Amino acid sequence: MGNLTRVADVSDIAPGGVRIVKVERKTLAVFNIDGTLYAIDNTCRHRGGPLGEGKLEGTTVTCPWHGWKYNISTGENLTKPDKKIATYPVTVKEDSIFVEIS
Ligand code: FES
């Protein structure tokens, strides 16, 4: 099991919202989709675009720089299947959101 790091209050990320957080030298995007939270690396595997600033449709985020699409639930790259993005387990305890980094 990895380290649990508190990244935000539950009220900080409304449904449909996202927050960029730094955890152990990583920059993550934490999304809230209809009350379910997902954390992925914020950095696109193409040329480093900020995925947390991308357009979100369901569980698909589109990189704002050149349009690569990722499934934020699985990390699957829908544009280049060999370039998955890292995903991280998210836990809610009381009013806080924690991300697990292994
Ligand atoms: S940097 Fe994300 S698609 Fe190019």
Backbone and ligand atoms as CSV (ligand in chain L), in Angstrom:
chain,resi,resn,atom,element,x,y,z
A,1,MET,N,N,0.843,-1.191,0.000
A,1,MET,CA,C,0.000,0.000,0.000
A,1,MET,C,C,0.884,1.249,0.000
A,2,GLY,N,N,0.479,2.250,-0.764
A,2,GLY,CA,C,1.269,3.474,-0.855
A,2,GLY,C,C,0.897,4.482,0.209
A,3,ASN,N,N,1.384,5.679,0.012
A,3,ASN,CA,C,1.118,6.753,0.969
A,3,ASN,C,C,-0.181,7.455,0.624
A,4,LEU,N,N,-1.009,7.659,1.644
A,4,LEU,CA,C,-2.224,8.444,1.473
A,4,LEU,C,C,-1.882,9.904,1.762
A,5,THR,N,N,-2.200,10.762,0.822
A,5,THR,CA,C,-1.927,12.188,0.990
A,5,THR,C,C,-3.228,12.957,0.853
A,6,ARG,N,N,-3.485,13.808,1.828
A,6,ARG,CA,C,-4.680,14.644,1.758
A,6,ARG,C,C,-4.456,15.723,0.707
A,7,VAL,N,N,-5.396,15.858,-0.228
A,7,VAL,CA,C,-5.194,16.821,-1.311
A,7,VAL,C,C,-6.231,17.946,-1.333
A,8,ALA,N,N,-7.361,17.760,-0.699
A,8,ALA,CA,C,-8.410,18.795,-0.760
A,8,ALA,C,C,-9.534,18.433,0.201
A,9,ASP,N,N,-10.379,19.420,0.444
A,9,ASP,CA,C,-11.658,19.158,1.103
A,9,ASP,C,C,-12.635,18.656,0.034
A,10,VAL,N,N,-13.581,17.837,0.431
A,10,VAL,CA,C,-14.605,17.369,-0.510
A,10,VAL,C,C,-15.307,18.560,-1.165
A,11,SER,N,N,-15.543,19.606,-0.398
A,11,SER,CA,C,-16.268,20.767,-0.928
A,11,SER,C,C,-15.439,21.571,-1.931
A,12,ASP,N,N,-14.142,21.282,-2.036
A,12,ASP,CA,C,-13.288,22.023,-2.976
A,12,ASP,C,C,-13.505,21.601,-4.424
A,13,ILE,N,N,-14.011,20.371,-4.641
A,13,ILE,CA,C,-14.156,19.872,-6.016
A,13,ILE,C,C,-15.609,19.464,-6.214
A,14,ALA,N,N,-16.375,20.359,-6.772
A,14,ALA,CA,C,-17.801,20.091,-7.005
A,14,ALA,C,C,-17.957,19.101,-8.151
A,15,PRO,N,N,-19.090,18.409,-8.247
A,15,PRO,CA,C,-19.333,17.543,-9.400
A,15,PRO,C,C,-19.125,18.319,-10.706
A,16,GLY,N,N,-18.373,17.703,-11.613
A,16,GLY,CA,C,-18.022,18.373,-12.864
A,16,GLY,C,C,-16.748,19.188,-12.766
A,17,GLY,N,N,-16.200,19.272,-11.551
A,17,GLY,CA,C,-15.026,20.099,-11.329
A,17,GLY,C,C,-13.733,19.311,-11.291
A,18,VAL,N,N,-12.645,20.034,-11.216
A,18,VAL,CA,C,-11.307,19.439,-11.190
A,18,VAL,C,C,-10.412,20.336,-10.349
A,19,ARG,N,N,-9.425,19.720,-9.740
A,19,ARG,CA,C,-8.414,20.497,-9.023
A,19,ARG,C,C,-7.046,19.909,-9.332
A,20,ILE,N,N,-6.085,20.784,-9.559
A,20,ILE,CA,C,-4.702,20.367,-9.792
A,20,ILE,C,C,-3.989,20.383,-8.450
A,21,VAL,N,N,-3.329,19.277,-8.117
A,21,VAL,CA,C,-2.651,19.186,-6.816
A,21,VAL,C,C,-1.237,18.632,-7.018
A,22,LYS,N,N,-0.361,18.976,-6.083
A,22,LYS,CA,C,1.009,18.440,-6.092
A,22,LYS,C,C,1.116,17.403,-4.988
A,23,VAL,N,N,1.591,16.217,-5.345
A,23,VAL,CA,C,1.776,15.149,-4.375
A,23,VAL,C,C,3.109,14.474,-4.673
A,24,GLU,N,N,3.998,14.526,-3.703
A,24,GLU,CA,C,5.297,13.849,-3.850
A,24,GLU,C,C,5.947,14.137,-5.203
A,25,ARG,N,N,6.088,15.358,-5.539
A,25,ARG,CA,C,6.748,15.816,-6.772
A,25,ARG,C,C,5.978,15.464,-8.030
A,26,LYS,N,N,4.776,14.932,-7.884
A,26,LYS,CA,C,3.917,14.702,-9.045
A,26,LYS,C,C,2.848,15.788,-9.073
A,27,THR,N,N,2.383,16.108,-10.254
A,27,THR,CA,C,1.237,17.005,-10.396
A,27,THR,C,C,0.079,16.166,-10.909
A,28,LEU,N,N,-0.993,16.153,-10.123
A,28,LEU,CA,C,-2.153,15.324,-10.449
A,28,LEU,C,C,-3.364,16.202,-10.743
A,29,ALA,N,N,-4.269,15.668,-11.530
A,29,ALA,CA,C,-5.574,16.284,-11.732
A,29,ALA,C,C,-6.595,15.388,-11.035
A,30,VAL,N,N,-7.362,15.969,-10.130
A,30,VAL,CA,C,-8.393,15.219,-9.410
A,30,VAL,C,C,-9.752,15.706,-9.913
A,31,PHE,N,N,-10.496,14.804,-10.520
A,31,PHE,CA,C,-11.783,15.124,-11.131
A,31,PHE,C,C,-12.926,14.593,-10.266
A,32,ASN,N,N,-14.020,15.311,-10.278
A,32,ASN,CA,C,-15.255,14.846,-9.650
A,32,ASN,C,C,-16.293,14.681,-10.754
A,33,ILE,N,N,-16.669,13.422,-11.008
A,33,ILE,CA,C,-17.701,13.161,-12.009
A,33,ILE,C,C,-18.908,12.598,-11.288
A,34,ASP,N,N,-19.930,13.398,-11.190
A,34,ASP,CA,C,-21.176,12.992,-10.532
A,34,ASP,C,C,-20.917,12.417,-9.138
A,35,GLY,N,N,-19.983,13.004,-8.429
A,35,GLY,CA,C,-19.711,12.589,-7.057
A,35,GLY,C,C,-18.639,11.514,-6.919
A,36,THR,N,N,-18.169,10.944,-8.040
A,36,THR,CA,C,-17.067,9.988,-7.982
A,36,THR,C,C,-15.770,10.707,-8.332
A,37,LEU,N,N,-14.747,10.458,-7.514
A,37,LEU,CA,C,-13.476,11.165,-7.687
A,37,LEU,C,C,-12.458,10.280,-8.388
A,38,TYR,N,N,-11.681,10.897,-9.279
A,38,TYR,CA,C,-10.638,10.202,-10.036
A,38,TYR,C,C,-9.375,11.063,-9.998
A,39,ALA,N,N,-8.232,10.414,-9.878
A,39,ALA,CA,C,-6.961,11.150,-9.919
A,39,ALA,C,C,-6.074,10.538,-11.003
A,40,ILE,N,N,-5.523,11.413,-11.838
A,40,ILE,CA,C,-4.585,10.989,-12.881
A,40,ILE,C,C,-3.400,11.949,-12.879
A,41,ASP,N,N,-2.307,11.545,-13.530
A,41,ASP,CA,C,-1.235,12.498,-13.777
A,41,ASP,C,C,-1.797,13.649,-14.595
A,42,ASN,N,N,-1.388,14.862,-14.238
A,42,ASN,CA,C,-1.892,16.024,-14.971
A,42,ASN,C,C,-1.175,16.217,-16.300
A,43,THR,N,N,-0.066,15.516,-16.490
A,43,THR,CA,C,0.817,15.786,-17.615
A,43,THR,C,C,0.570,14.811,-18.767
A,44,CYS,N,N,0.111,15.329,-19.882
A,44,CYS,CA,C,-0.178,14.508,-21.058
A,44,CYS,C,C,1.077,13.789,-21.524
A,45,ARG,N,N,0.909,12.545,-21.962
A,45,ARG,CA,C,2.048,11.741,-22.412
A,45,ARG,C,C,2.536,12.153,-23.809
A,46,HIS,N,N,1.852,13.055,-24.446
A,46,HIS,CA,C,2.324,13.523,-25.754
A,46,HIS,C,C,3.424,14.561,-25.556
A,47,ARG,N,N,3.055,15.766,-25.197
A,47,ARG,CA,C,4.068,16.803,-24.997
A,47,ARG,C,C,3.846,17.578,-23.712
A,48,GLY,N,N,3.186,16.950,-22.764
A,48,GLY,CA,C,3.097,17.554,-21.434
A,48,GLY,C,C,1.949,18.505,-21.216
A,49,GLY,N,N,0.951,18.463,-22.039
A,49,GLY,CA,C,-0.202,19.344,-21.857
A,49,GLY,C,C,-0.892,19.103,-20.521
A,50,PRO,N,N,-1.539,20.147,-19.974
A,50,PRO,CA,C,-2.191,20.050,-18.661
A,50,PRO,C,C,-3.579,19.426,-18.766
A,51,LEU,N,N,-3.669,18.137,-18.460
A,51,LEU,CA,C,-4.939,17.429,-18.661
A,51,LEU,C,C,-6.059,17.980,-17.793
A,52,GLY,N,N,-5.714,18.530,-16.635
A,52,GLY,CA,C,-6.740,19.107,-15.761
A,52,GLY,C,C,-7.433,20.308,-16.380
A,53,GLU,N,N,-6.852,20.850,-17.440
A,53,GLU,CA,C,-7.475,21.981,-18.135
A,53,GLU,C,C,-8.199,21.522,-19.398
A,54,GLY,N,N,-8.257,20.194,-19.582
A,54,GLY,CA,C,-8.890,19.660,-20.779
A,54,GLY,C,C,-10.401,19.588,-20.654
A,55,LYS,N,N,-11.036,19.363,-21.786
A,55,LYS,CA,C,-12.495,19.226,-21.807
A,55,LYS,C,C,-12.867,17.832,-21.316
A,56,LEU,N,N,-13.869,17.786,-20.461
A,56,LEU,CA,C,-14.304,16.526,-19.869
A,56,LEU,C,C,-15.670,16.152,-20.429
A,57,GLU,N,N,-15.771,14.914,-20.929
A,57,GLU,CA,C,-17.057,14.379,-21.396
A,57,GLU,C,C,-17.199,12.986,-20.822
A,58,GLY,N,N,-18.116,12.796,-19.907
A,58,GLY,CA,C,-18.184,11.515,-19.200
A,58,GLY,C,C,-16.872,11.295,-18.481
A,59,THR,N,N,-16.258,10.121,-18.689
A,59,THR,CA,C,-14.959,9.869,-18.074
A,59,THR,C,C,-13.814,10.083,-19.069
A,60,THR,N,N,-14.068,10.807,-20.141
A,60,THR,CA,C,-13.021,11.085,-21.126
A,60,THR,C,C,-12.573,12.535,-21.018
A,61,VAL,N,N,-11.250,12.716,-20.870
A,61,VAL,CA,C,-10.704,14.070,-20.881
A,61,VAL,C,C,-9.891,14.230,-22.159
A,62,THR,N,N,-10.020,15.383,-22.765
A,62,THR,CA,C,-9.284,15.697,-23.993
A,62,THR,C,C,-8.196,16.702,-23.680
A,63,CYS,N,N,-6.960,16.369,-24.001
A,63,CYS,CA,C,-5.849,17.277,-23.745
A,63,CYS,C,C,-6.080,18.598,-24.482
A,64,PRO,N,N,-5.879,19.718,-23.783
A,64,PRO,CA,C,-6.151,21.007,-24.426
A,64,PRO,C,C,-5.126,21.396,-25.486
A,65,TRP,N,N,-4.003,20.692,-25.544
A,65,TRP,CA,C,-2.969,21.131,-26.497
A,65,TRP,C,C,-3.154,20.521,-27.888
A,66,HIS,N,N,-3.264,19.192,-27.987
A,66,HIS,CA,C,-3.390,18.592,-29.327
A,66,HIS,C,C,-4.476,17.524,-29.393
A,67,GLY,N,N,-5.272,17.401,-28.352
A,67,GLY,CA,C,-6.480,16.599,-28.461
A,67,GLY,C,C,-6.398,15.118,-28.145
A,68,TRP,N,N,-5.291,14.658,-27.582
A,68,TRP,CA,C,-5.298,13.252,-27.156
A,68,TRP,C,C,-6.379,13.059,-26.107
A,69,LYS,N,N,-7.018,11.883,-26.165
A,69,LYS,CA,C,-8.111,11.595,-25.243
A,69,LYS,C,C,-7.722,10.452,-24.298
A,70,TYR,N,N,-8.070,10.618,-23.038
A,70,TYR,CA,C,-7.795,9.600,-22.018
A,70,TYR,C,C,-9.065,9.270,-21.256
A,71,ASN,N,N,-9.169,8.002,-20.870
A,71,ASN,CA,C,-10.207,7.597,-19.925
A,71,ASN,C,C,-9.633,7.812,-18.525
A,72,ILE,N,N,-10.220,8.721,-17.768
A,72,ILE,CA,C,-9.628,9.055,-16.470
A,72,ILE,C,C,-9.912,7.977,-15.416
A,73,SER,N,N,-10.812,7.069,-15.713
A,73,SER,CA,C,-11.099,5.968,-14.791
A,73,SER,C,C,-10.033,4.877,-14.886
A,74,THR,N,N,-9.601,4.579,-16.115
A,74,THR,CA,C,-8.664,3.470,-16.332
A,74,THR,C,C,-7.265,3.926,-16.726
A,75,GLY,N,N,-7.127,5.174,-17.150
A,75,GLY,CA,C,-5.855,5.664,-17.666
A,75,GLY,C,C,-5.642,5.335,-19.126
A,76,GLU,N,N,-6.592,4.627,-19.726
A,76,GLU,CA,C,-6.461,4.233,-21.122
A,76,GLU,C,C,-6.333,5.460,-22.023
A,77,ASN,N,N,-5.406,5.371,-22.972
A,77,ASN,CA,C,-5.259,6.433,-23.957
A,77,ASN,C,C,-6.091,6.041,-25.175
A,78,LEU,N,N,-7.104,6.846,-25.485
A,78,LEU,CA,C,-8.031,6.520,-26.563
A,78,LEU,C,C,-7.488,6.952,-27.914
A,79,THR,N,N,-6.392,7.710,-27.894
A,79,THR,CA,C,-5.769,8.174,-29.131
A,79,THR,C,C,-4.560,7.320,-29.486
A,80,LYS,N,N,-3.723,7.044,-28.499
A,80,LYS,CA,C,-2.504,6.228,-28.676
A,80,LYS,C,C,-2.506,5.163,-27.586
A,81,PRO,N,N,-3.034,3.983,-27.880
A,81,PRO,CA,C,-3.240,2.967,-26.839
A,81,PRO,C,C,-1.981,2.575,-26.068
A,82,ASP,N,N,-0.806,2.780,-26.633
A,82,ASP,CA,C,0.413,2.403,-25.914
A,82,ASP,C,C,0.895,3.496,-24.965
A,83,LYS,N,N,0.167,4.582,-24.840
A,83,LYS,CA,C,0.578,5.701,-23.975
A,83,LYS,C,C,-0.465,5.954,-22.891
A,84,LYS,N,N,-0.608,5.002,-21.984
A,84,LYS,CA,C,-1.565,5.180,-20.877
A,84,LYS,C,C,-1.086,6.279,-19.941
A,85,ILE,N,N,-2.031,6.826,-19.198
A,85,ILE,CA,C,-1.705,7.805,-18.165
A,85,ILE,C,C,-1.861,7.109,-16.811
A,86,ALA,N,N,-1.034,7.494,-15.843
A,86,ALA,CA,C,-1.138,6.890,-14.511
A,86,ALA,C,C,-2.410,7.346,-13.814
A,87,THR,N,N,-3.039,6.415,-13.125
A,87,THR,CA,C,-4.201,6.737,-12.293
A,87,THR,C,C,-3.858,6.398,-10.842
A,88,TYR,N,N,-4.540,7.030,-9.915
A,88,TYR,CA,C,-4.243,6.856,-8.488
A,88,TYR,C,C,-5.550,6.659,-7.723
A,89,PRO,N,N,-5.551,5.723,-6.767
A,89,PRO,CA,C,-6.772,5.524,-5.971
A,89,PRO,C,C,-7.098,6.771,-5.141
A,90,VAL,N,N,-8.380,7.074,-5.060
A,90,VAL,CA,C,-8.848,8.223,-4.293
A,90,VAL,C,C,-9.752,7.715,-3.185
A,91,THR,N,N,-9.549,8.256,-1.987
A,91,THR,CA,C,-10.343,7.873,-0.834
A,91,THR,C,C,-10.912,9.133,-0.191
A,92,VAL,N,N,-12.145,9.037,0.272
A,92,VAL,CA,C,-12.737,10.142,1.026
A,92,VAL,C,C,-12.910,9.696,2.466
A,93,LYS,N,N,-12.376,10.495,3.384
A,93,LYS,CA,C,-12.566,10.246,4.814
A,93,LYS,C,C,-13.101,11.525,5.427
A,94,GLU,N,N,-14.256,11.398,6.020
A,94,GLU,CA,C,-14.950,12.554,6.563
A,94,GLU,C,C,-15.036,13.615,5.467
A,95,ASP,N,N,-14.449,14.791,5.664
A,95,ASP,CA,C,-14.590,15.851,4.657
A,95,ASP,C,C,-13.351,16.017,3.799
A,96,SER,N,N,-12.445,15.050,3.842
A,96,SER,CA,C,-11.178,15.220,3.138
A,96,SER,C,C,-11.016,14.201,2.010
A,97,ILE,N,N,-10.317,14.630,0.965
A,97,ILE,CA,C,-9.988,13.765,-0.165
A,97,ILE,C,C,-8.516,13.379,-0.057
A,98,PHE,N,N,-8.256,12.070,-0.150
A,98,PHE,CA,C,-6.883,11.563,-0.097
A,98,PHE,C,C,-6.575,10.825,-1.399
A,99,VAL,N,N,-5.336,10.954,-1.839
A,99,VAL,CA,C,-4.860,10.219,-3.004
A,99,VAL,C,C,-3.747,9.295,-2.546
A,100,GLU,N,N,-3.748,8.082,-3.102
A,100,GLU,CA,C,-2.716,7.091,-2.731
A,100,GLU,C,C,-1.662,7.032,-3.822
A,101,ILE,N,N,-0.439,7.300,-3.418
A,101,ILE,CA,C,0.709,7.214,-4.329
A,101,ILE,C,C,1.551,6.028,-3.896
A,102,SER,N,N,1.778,5.092,-4.820
A,102,SER,CA,C,2.566,3.918,-4.432
A,102,SER,C,C,4.021,4.090,-4.843
L,1,FES,S1,S,0.401,17.586,-25.258
L,1,FES,FE1,FE,-1.452,16.505,-25.008
L,1,FES,S2,S,-2.078,15.993,-26.977
L,1,FES,FE2,FE,-0.184,17.011,-27.260
